[in-house]
Amino acid sequence: MDYLPISVVVATKNAERTLAECLDSVQKNNPAAKIVVDGLSSDRTIEIASKYTDKIYSDDGKGFNYAQQFGVEQASQEYIALVDSDIVLPKGTLSILLSELKESDLVCMGARVESVKQTTYWERAACFVESNRETCSLQATLIKRDILLKYKLDANVSFASDYDFMYRIKKEGFKIGTSSAIAYHHHPAGMMNFVKQRVRFGLEATLYIRVYGPWHISFWPPVTRLYWFALCVIKGKPNYIPYFIVDWAAQTSGMIKGFFKMMVYRLKDR
């Protein structure tokens, strides 16, 4: 069997609900290697992962970005597919990503992400976001390994930092793109899980404001949500405006918490 010259890296933490479906879909895409880096899971994540690969490592609790970067460093293939543990790849997705990346002048090619299910309001709203997002994320993305080794994912941040990595490589003149391939995402189905996720986004946005400065509007929920409010109206989907109000409130609360922590650290350093 001819394998694709791709190492798939999946960072996990208590992912038993979606991991089997994720890794099964990865396996059907025929990559040369499947690497799982786990964040000290307390559920059946390791047991499930061991059915699909023997390349299982621990991030020792250092967080999502550290786990992904560690997985990249264990890989040997020319291309890395970063795949979240709640992503499902239709058969042929990696092949399409690889073909389109090779035929372009890009260094990073992300699949178009759609929702696995749209049974709840929160899943339907998340699907609306994914279908109208202009830039790719790192949820299901193929990247040249040498780029990831040189412009490493920020291990100082425990949660996803798509914006930071994309910003840095684009600043260096590299191009990224979105593929014709589709991947499916298990979005938070309920409001509480969605809120917890967005609070984390807001908390870690403060770290990048400290690094890049406050003028990057994509870090500020009040500004970016105005775009989505307008898009809801333009697209005839005003029923999703409450989703973005909750999103704004959760991210803002996370940012307040982040700024408070920064102030406390500064006072301690004096």
C-alpha positions, -999 to +999 in steps of 0.1 A: +000+000+000+013+034-009+010+059+019+008+096+016+039+114+027+020+129+056+023+126+094-010+134+111-007+150+145-037+148+169-035+166+202-059+151+227-073+157+262-103+137+275-114+132+239-131+098+242-164+111+228-150+120+194-115+104+191-124+070+176-144+086+148-115+111+142-087+085+141-108+061+121-113+088+095-076+097+095-067+060+090-090+058+060-071+087+045-039+066+043-012+088+059+023+075+065+020+081+103-005+089+129+008+107+160-012+113+192+000+136+219-022+135+250-027+160+277-029+138+307-064+125+299-084+109+327-109+091+304-105+064+277-085+086+253-053+066+255-071+033+252-089+044+221-058+060+205-038+027+210-062+009+186-050+032+158-014+039+165+016+031+187+030+066+184+013+080+215+031+106+236+023+128+266+025+166+267+030+164+305+002+189+310+019+216+290-010+224+268-025+221+233+001+241+213+030+223+231+014+190+223+010+198+186+045+211+182+059+181+201+040+158+177+055+178+147+090+172+161+084+134+164+072+133+128+095+124+098+073+131+068+076+162+046+041+173+053+022+176+086-016+174+090-027+190+122-061+175+130-082+183+160-096+153+179-132+164+172-126+165+134-138+139+109-120+137+076-140+122+047-120+097+027-097+114+002-094+147+022-057+144+028-050+134-008-069+165-020-050+188+005-017+174-006-024+177-043-037+212-040-008+223-018+018+208-042+002+225-072+003+259-055+028+284-040+013+279-006+029+265+025-003+258+044-037+245+031-067+242+053-098+221+046-132+238+046-148+230+079-185+221+083-205+209+113-210+171+118-244+178+133-268+207+132-293+195+157-289+223+182-290+261+178-253+263+188-242+237+162-262+255+135-247+289+144-212+274+145-218+260+110-229+295+099-195+308+112-175+281+095-192+286+061-185+323+062-150+323+076-125+339+052-093+323+065-085+287+074-078+276+109-055+248+121-084+224+128-077+203+097-047+217+079-018+205+059+015+223+064+051+218+053+070+204+082+100+227+078+076+257+083+063+243+115+098+235+127+110+271+120+079+290+130+068+270+160+033+270+175+034+291+207+039+266+235+034+294+261-003+293+253-023+262+264-051+266+239-053+269+201-034+299+186-044+298+150-042+335+146-007+338+160+008+312+138-010+324+107+000+360+114+037+352+118+041+331+087+021+356+066+043+384+080+073+364+066+058+365+032+043+329+031+009+322+016-019+302+031-051+290+015-083+271+019-088+238+000-118+225-019-117+195+005-142+194+034-137+183+070-164+179+096-163+194+131-181+183+163-190+217+176-201+223+212-237+213+212-248+232+243-245+268+255-223+261+286-196+243+266-197+270+241-193+297+268-164+278+284-146+276+251-151+313+243-139+324+278-107+306+270-104+323+237-108+357+254-083+348+282-056+339+257-063+369+234-048+391+261-015+373+258-013+382+221-024+418+228+006+420+250+029+406+223+015+424+192-002+454+207-038+465+211-043+478+175-050+443+161-088+445+160-092+407+156-083+403+192-112+425+204-146+408+206-167+441+205-151+450+172-151+416+155-187+408+166-199+439+148-188+422+116-208+391+124-238+411+135-238+428+101-232+395+083-262+379+100-284+407+087-269+406+052-272+368+049-308+369+063-298+351+095-307+375+123-316+345+145-279+339+150-272+374+165-278+360+200-251+335+194-226+363+187-239+383+217-231+353+240-198+349+221-190+386+228-199+384+264-179+352+271-148+364+252-149+398+269-152+382+304-122+360+295-102+391+284-111+409+317-098+379+336-067+379+314-060+416+320-065+411+357-040+383+358-015+404+339-019+432+365-014+408+394+018+394+378+031+429+373+024+439+409+042+408+421+072+416+400+076+450+416 
